[in-house]
Amino acid sequence: MKHFLLSCCLLLGFVLGVTILPPFPDLAATARPRRLARPAPLTDTVYVCQGAHARLYHCSPTCAQLTRCGHPVQMLEAAQAKRWGQWACQQCLIRLV
């Protein structure tokens, strides 16, 4: 009998709580958009140091990493730089985010 009364009270409390409480907000509508791990460059034009060991492409000719290059800098499309095995400079990516 004691368990029956306890079960009824819990059930009644649950029913009243569900009907009285406002509905949960739509979490998908209020969630922040996630940042991309690797954003695409703003333009298709990137800058590459022509040094033998250079492996990065840069979004700007004034990038701090690129200004340390002692070789000529070539301007080309990002797709071509990726085909050459180059990857995006981390400082350029931080500025884009």
N, C-alpha and C positions, 0 to 999 in steps of 0.2 A: 504494500500500500504506500509506504514511504517513497519507494522508487517511482511508483506511478505518479504521485503528486509532484515529485521533483521533475520528472520528465514532462509533465503538463506545464509546469511553470517555465521550464526552459523553452519549450515549444512556443508558448504564449509570448515569452520575451523575445524570441527570435522573430516571430510573425509581426509583433508590434514594432520592433526595431527596424525591420525591413520596410514596413509600410510608412513609418514616420520619418526615417532618415532620408535625406536627399540622395539622389543617385550619384554614383561616382562620376567625376569629370572624365571626359574623353581624354585619356592620356596621350593618344596619338596627336591630338590637336594642340596640346600644351607642351609637348616634348620639344626640346631644342634640336635644331638640325645638326647632324654630326658633321665634323670637318673631314674632308678627304685626306687620306694619308699622303697621297702624292697628287697635288693639284696640277692640272695641265698649265703650261705657260700661258700668259695672257695673250701673247702673239705667237705666230709660228716662227718668227725670227729669233735665233739664239746666237750666242757668240762663243767661239771655241779657240782656246790657245793652241797654237801650232807646235808646241813643244812635243818631244818624242814620248814623254811620260804623262802628258795631260790626258785626263779621262773624264773631265766634267764639261758640261755646257752651261752657259750662263744666260740669264734673261736680260741682263743689262750690260753694256760695255763699261759701266762704272762700278761693277761688282768688286768688292774688296779682294776677293780671291783672284779675279781676273786681272786686276791691276798689278799683281805680283808676277805675272807672266813676263818673261824676258824675251819672248818670241812674238812673231806677228800674230794678230788676232783675226780670225776669219769669221765672217757673218754668213750663216746658212740657216736652212730650215730645221726645225726641231726633229722632224722625221728622219732627215739625213743624218743628224748627229746621233740619233738612237741606232740607226743602221750601222754606224761606225763603232758602236759599242760604248758610246759616251752616256753618262747619266747626269741628272740634274744636280746642280750645286745646292748644297743644303742651305747656305745663306740666302740664295735666291728663293728657295721654297719657303723659308721663314718669312721673307718679305711679302710673298704672295698670300700667305694665310691670314 
